[in-house]
Amino acid sequence: MPISSSTTTSARLLALLSMLQVRRDWSGPLLAQRLGVSERTVRRDVDRLRELGYLIRAVKGPDGGYRLDAGSQVPPLLFDEEQAIAIAVALRIAAATGAGIEEAAVRALGTVRQVLPSRLRHRVDTLDITAAESTGRGGDPQVDVDLLLAVSDAIRAREELRFDYRSPGGGEVGGPQEPRRTQPHHLVVRAGRWYLVGWSAEREDWRVHRVDRMTLRVPNGPRFTARRVPGGDVVTFLSARFKGSDSVDAWPCQGEVILGLPLAEVAPFAGDGVAEEVGPTRTRLKTGSWSWPALAVRLARFDTEIEVVGPPPLRNAFTELGRRAARAGGTP
């Protein structure tokens, strides 16, 4: 629908900029038609945008046209509502990552928030995110922004959440049974995945749920009194839970070995372990896992000789692993 010719210059410039951001090339006549003005007015508006710092190139051709390119400075930008919310989520995460950009992220979030309509500003203000490890992996499941906002809003309001929870295979856990209930306390992003840390009044214990597997039911449940996660730090608590512990952020089985590989070939695959150079072709690795057999298998991934420094249970696990490997290979 063409914009009325009575539209103010400022509004027309914003409309022109919005169109240039959506499509790479625009012909002069088409822009004039969409804006409801003459081609001469389009040329004047393009010049005004250039003065504001936008690099708009003239495109040669029968009708002539314009293209918005990257410039040498950062001009004002336009975002739709979904983009604005997405930017706010990303800035919230960046402000908590400890990557050295926290102050800049907070200032950028303030800048974005200041120009948002009140209804969008309220949605941004409900975001309550803790970042543990924000770097994701390829193929990580996507989480709907509205779901994140709804969960974060319940955390701030201290309202119990009711939801269906899907198993890793895609089906609902428990089938048609009653939905799960939890008192939400923290929304954490870890390694590209979103987790809800909450208290289950029914089980009288803390629970961790993948947000991408949640389907909320409405309305929310009753209000509750906030609790403190064990240890007081949700990032440490979540990390401990992934290691099978309720309190200590450490693997229950930890061992030390020397690998016949240079440090450069071990460090990228050490995970949360500690790799130290012993010599040009030898590396000391201290790491852990759920169990001693699991730790032995983890270390056996390295295609090299392994010298077990300790403890004895790890040595025993390698012995049993060797027996299983021999039987699997047909050796009595």
C-alpha positions as CSV (number, residue, x, y, z in Angstrom):
1,M,0.0,0.0,0.0
2,P,1.6,3.3,-1.1
3,I,2.4,5.8,1.7
4,S,0.3,9.0,1.6
5,S,2.0,12.0,0.0
6,S,1.0,14.0,3.1
7,T,3.3,11.9,5.2
8,T,6.0,13.9,7.0
9,T,9.5,13.9,5.7
10,S,10.8,12.1,8.9
11,A,8.2,9.3,8.6
12,R,8.9,9.0,4.9
13,L,12.6,8.6,5.5
14,L,12.0,5.9,8.0
15,A,9.7,4.1,5.5
16,L,12.4,4.4,2.8
17,L,15.1,3.1,5.1
18,S,12.9,0.2,6.1
19,M,12.4,-0.8,2.5
20,L,16.1,-0.5,1.7
21,Q,17.0,-2.8,4.6
22,V,14.6,-5.5,3.5
23,R,15.6,-5.8,-0.2
24,R,19.0,-5.3,-1.7
25,D,18.1,-3.4,-4.9
26,W,15.2,-1.0,-5.5
27,S,14.4,0.8,-8.7
28,G,13.6,4.5,-8.4
29,P,10.1,4.3,-10.0
30,L,9.2,1.4,-7.6
31,L,10.3,3.3,-4.5
32,A,8.4,6.4,-5.7
33,Q,5.3,4.3,-6.2
34,R,5.5,2.6,-2.8
35,L,6.1,6.0,-1.0
36,G,3.5,7.8,-3.0
37,V,5.9,10.6,-4.1
38,S,7.9,11.6,-7.2
39,E,11.2,10.2,-8.2
40,R,12.8,13.5,-7.6
41,T,11.6,13.4,-3.9
42,V,13.0,9.9,-3.7
43,R,16.4,11.2,-4.8
44,R,16.3,14.0,-2.2
45,D,15.4,11.5,0.5
46,V,18.2,9.2,-0.5
47,D,20.6,12.2,-0.2
48,R,19.3,12.9,3.3
49,L,19.9,9.3,4.4
50,R,23.4,9.5,3.0
51,E,24.0,12.6,5.2
52,L,23.0,10.5,8.2
53,G,25.7,7.9,7.4
54,Y,23.9,5.3,5.2
55,L,25.9,4.1,2.2
56,I,23.3,4.0,-0.5
57,R,24.8,3.3,-3.9
58,A,23.1,4.3,-7.2
59,V,22.5,1.2,-9.4
60,K,22.9,1.5,-13.1
61,G,20.2,0.2,-15.4
62,P,17.2,1.1,-17.6
63,D,15.2,2.4,-14.6
64,G,18.0,3.3,-12.3
65,G,17.9,2.3,-8.6
66,Y,19.4,2.2,-5.2
67,R,21.3,-0.3,-3.0
68,L,22.0,-0.1,0.7
69,D,25.6,-1.2,1.4
70,A,27.7,-1.4,4.5
71,G,29.4,1.9,5.3
72,S,32.4,3.1,7.3
73,Q,30.4,4.1,10.3
74,V,27.4,2.8,12.3
75,P,24.3,4.7,11.2
76,P,20.9,4.5,13.0
77,L,19.2,1.1,12.5
78,L,15.6,0.0,12.3
79,F,14.3,-3.2,13.9
80,D,10.9,-4.9,13.9
81,E,9.4,-6.2,17.2
82,E,10.8,-9.7,16.9
83,Q,14.3,-8.3,16.1
84,A,14.2,-6.0,19.1
85,I,13.3,-8.8,21.5
86,A,16.0,-11.1,19.9
87,I,18.6,-8.3,20.4
88,A,17.5,-7.9,24.0
89,V,17.8,-11.6,24.7
90,A,21.3,-11.7,23.1
91,L,22.5,-8.6,25.1
92,R,21.2,-10.1,28.3
93,I,23.2,-13.2,27.7
94,A,26.3,-11.2,26.7
95,A,26.1,-9.2,29.9
96,A,26.4,-12.3,32.0
97,T,29.0,-14.3,30.0
98,G,32.2,-12.9,31.5
99,A,33.6,-12.5,28.0
100,G,34.9,-8.9,28.7
101,I,31.9,-7.2,26.9
102,E,29.6,-7.0,29.9
103,E,29.7,-3.2,30.3
104,A,29.2,-2.6,26.6
105,A,26.3,-5.1,26.5
106,V,24.6,-3.4,29.4
107,R,25.0,0.0,27.7
108,A,23.7,-1.4,24.4
109,L,20.7,-2.9,26.1
110,G,19.9,0.4,27.7
111,T,20.1,2.1,24.4
112,V,17.7,-0.4,22.8
113,R,15.4,-0.3,25.8
114,Q,15.1,3.5,25.8
115,V,13.5,3.7,22.3
116,L,11.2,0.7,22.7
117,P,7.4,1.2,23.1
118,S,6.2,0.6,26.6
119,R,4.7,-2.8,25.8
120,L,8.0,-4.1,24.3
121,R,10.0,-2.5,27.1
122,H,7.9,-4.5,29.6
123,R,8.7,-7.7,27.8
124,V,12.4,-7.0,27.7
125,D,12.4,-6.1,31.5
126,T,10.9,-9.5,32.3
127,L,14.0,-11.3,31.0
128,D,16.0,-12.8,33.8
129,I,18.8,-14.9,32.3
130,T,22.0,-16.4,33.7
131,A,24.7,-17.5,31.2
132,A,26.8,-20.5,32.1
133,E,28.4,-21.4,28.8
134,S,26.7,-19.4,26.0
135,T,28.6,-20.9,23.1
136,G,26.3,-23.3,21.3
137,R,26.8,-26.3,19.1
138,G,25.5,-27.0,15.6
139,G,22.0,-28.4,15.7
140,D,21.1,-27.1,19.1
141,P,17.2,-27.0,19.5
142,Q,15.6,-23.7,19.1
143,V,13.5,-22.1,21.8
144,D,10.6,-19.8,21.1
145,V,11.3,-16.3,22.4
146,D,7.7,-16.1,23.7
147,L,8.3,-19.2,25.8
148,L,11.5,-17.7,27.3
149,L,9.6,-14.5,28.1
150,A,6.8,-16.4,29.7
151,V,9.1,-18.5,31.9
152,S,11.1,-15.4,32.8
153,D,7.9,-13.6,33.7
154,A,6.9,-16.4,36.0
155,I,10.3,-16.3,37.7
156,R,9.9,-12.6,38.4
157,A,6.3,-13.0,39.6
158,R,7.1,-16.0,41.7
159,E,4.3,-18.0,40.1
160,E,4.3,-21.8,39.8
161,L,4.6,-23.1,36.3
162,R,2.4,-25.9,34.9
163,F,3.7,-27.6,31.7
164,D,4.0,-30.8,29.7
165,Y,7.5,-32.2,29.3
166,R,8.7,-34.1,26.2
167,S,11.2,-36.9,26.4
168,P,14.4,-36.8,24.2
169,G,12.5,-39.0,21.6
170,G,9.8,-36.4,21.2
171,G,7.0,-38.0,23.2
172,E,5.5,-36.6,26.3
173,V,7.0,-38.0,29.5
174,G,4.2,-39.8,31.4
175,G,1.8,-39.7,28.5
176,P,-1.6,-38.3,29.4
177,Q,-0.8,-37.9,33.1
178,E,-1.1,-34.6,35.0
179,P,1.3,-31.9,33.8
180,R,4.5,-31.2,35.7
181,R,4.6,-28.4,38.2
182,T,7.6,-26.5,39.4
183,Q,8.4,-23.3,41.2
184,P,10.7,-21.5,38.7
185,H,13.8,-19.8,40.1
186,H,16.4,-19.5,37.4
187,L,16.6,-19.5,33.6
188,V,20.1,-20.5,32.5
189,V,21.7,-20.8,29.0
190,R,24.4,-23.4,29.0
191,A,26.3,-24.5,25.8
192,G,23.6,-23.2,23.6
193,R,20.7,-24.8,25.5
194,W,18.2,-23.3,27.8
195,Y,17.5,-24.8,31.2
196,L,14.9,-24.0,33.9
197,V,16.1,-24.6,37.5
198,G,13.1,-24.9,39.8
199,W,11.9,-26.4,43.1
200,S,9.4,-29.3,43.0
201,A,7.1,-29.1,46.0
202,E,5.8,-32.6,45.3
203,R,9.3,-34.2,45.3
204,E,10.8,-31.7,47.8
205,D,13.9,-31.3,45.6
206,W,15.4,-29.1,42.9
207,R,14.7,-30.1,39.3
208,V,16.3,-29.1,36.0
209,H,14.3,-29.0,32.8
210,R,15.2,-28.3,29.2
211,V,13.1,-25.4,28.1
212,D,12.8,-26.6,24.5
213,R,11.0,-29.7,25.8
214,M,8.4,-27.7,27.7
215,T,4.9,-26.8,26.6
216,L,3.4,-24.4,29.1
217,R,-0.2,-24.7,30.4
218,V,-2.2,-21.7,31.5
219,P,-2.9,-20.2,33.9
220,N,0.2,-20.3,36.1
221,G,-0.1,-21.9,39.6
222,P,-0.1,-20.1,42.9
223,R,2.6,-17.8,44.1
224,F,5.6,-19.1,46.1
225,T,8.4,-17.9,48.3
226,A,11.8,-17.8,46.7
227,R,14.4,-20.3,47.7
228,R,18.2,-20.3,47.5
229,V,19.8,-23.0,45.3
230,P,22.4,-25.2,47.2
231,G,25.6,-23.3,47.4
232,G,24.0,-20.1,46.4
233,D,25.3,-20.0,42.8
234,V,23.0,-21.4,40.1
235,V,25.8,-21.8,37.5
236,T,27.9,-23.9,39.9
237,F,24.7,-25.8,41.0
238,L,23.8,-26.7,37.4
239,S,27.3,-27.7,36.5
240,A,27.3,-30.0,39.6
241,R,24.0,-31.5,38.5
242,F,25.5,-32.4,35.1
243,K,28.3,-34.2,37.0
244,G,25.8,-36.2,39.1
245,S,26.3,-34.2,42.3
246,D,23.8,-32.1,44.4
247,S,26.4,-29.8,45.9
248,V,30.0,-30.2,44.7
249,D,30.9,-29.1,41.2
250,A,33.2,-32.1,40.5
251,W,33.1,-35.4,38.8
252,P,32.6,-38.3,41.3
253,C,35.5,-40.2,39.6
254,Q,38.7,-38.3,38.8
255,G,42.0,-39.7,37.5
256,E,45.3,-38.7,36.1
257,V,47.1,-40.2,33.1
258,I,50.1,-39.4,30.8
259,L,49.3,-39.6,27.1
260,G,51.9,-40.2,24.4
261,L,50.7,-37.1,22.4
262,P,51.9,-33.5,22.3
263,L,49.8,-31.0,24.2
264,A,48.4,-29.4,21.0
265,E,46.7,-32.7,20.1
266,V,45.2,-33.2,23.6
267,A,44.1,-29.8,24.8
268,P,41.3,-29.3,22.2
269,F,39.7,-32.6,23.4
270,A,40.3,-32.2,27.2
271,G,36.9,-30.8,27.9
272,D,36.8,-29.6,31.5
273,G,40.0,-31.5,32.3
274,V,43.4,-30.0,32.8
275,A,46.1,-30.8,30.3
276,E,49.8,-30.0,31.0
277,E,52.9,-30.6,28.8
278,V,55.3,-33.2,30.1
279,G,57.5,-33.3,27.0
280,P,57.4,-32.7,23.3
281,T,55.3,-35.8,22.8
282,R,53.9,-36.4,26.3
283,T,50.9,-34.7,28.0
284,R,49.6,-35.1,31.6
285,L,45.8,-35.0,31.7
286,K,43.6,-34.8,34.8
287,T,39.9,-35.3,34.2
288,G,36.8,-37.0,35.4
289,S,33.6,-38.8,34.6
290,W,30.5,-40.4,36.0
291,S,32.1,-43.7,36.7
292,W,35.6,-45.4,36.5
293,P,34.6,-47.4,33.3
294,A,33.2,-44.3,31.7
295,L,36.5,-42.4,32.5
296,A,38.6,-45.2,31.0
297,V,36.5,-45.2,27.9
298,R,36.8,-41.4,27.7
299,L,40.6,-41.6,27.9
300,A,40.8,-44.5,25.5
301,R,39.5,-42.2,22.7
302,F,43.0,-40.8,22.4
303,D,44.8,-43.0,19.9
304,T,48.0,-43.4,21.8
305,E,49.7,-45.3,24.7
306,I,48.2,-44.4,28.1
307,E,50.2,-44.4,31.4
308,V,47.8,-44.3,34.4
309,V,49.2,-42.2,37.2
310,G,46.3,-42.9,39.5
311,P,44.1,-43.7,41.3
312,P,44.0,-47.6,41.5
313,P,40.2,-47.7,40.5
314,L,41.1,-46.2,37.2
315,R,43.8,-48.8,36.6
316,N,41.3,-51.5,37.4
317,A,38.8,-50.0,35.0
318,F,41.3,-50.1,32.2
319,T,42.0,-53.8,33.0
320,E,38.3,-54.7,32.8
321,L,37.9,-52.6,29.7
322,G,40.7,-54.6,28.1
323,R,39.0,-57.9,29.0
324,R,35.8,-56.7,27.4
325,A,37.6,-55.5,24.3
326,A,39.3,-58.9,24.0
327,R,36.1,-60.8,24.3
328,A,34.4,-58.5,21.8
329,G,37.3,-59.3,19.4
330,G,36.9,-63.0,19.8
331,T,39.9,-63.6,22.1
332,P,39.2,-65.9,25.1
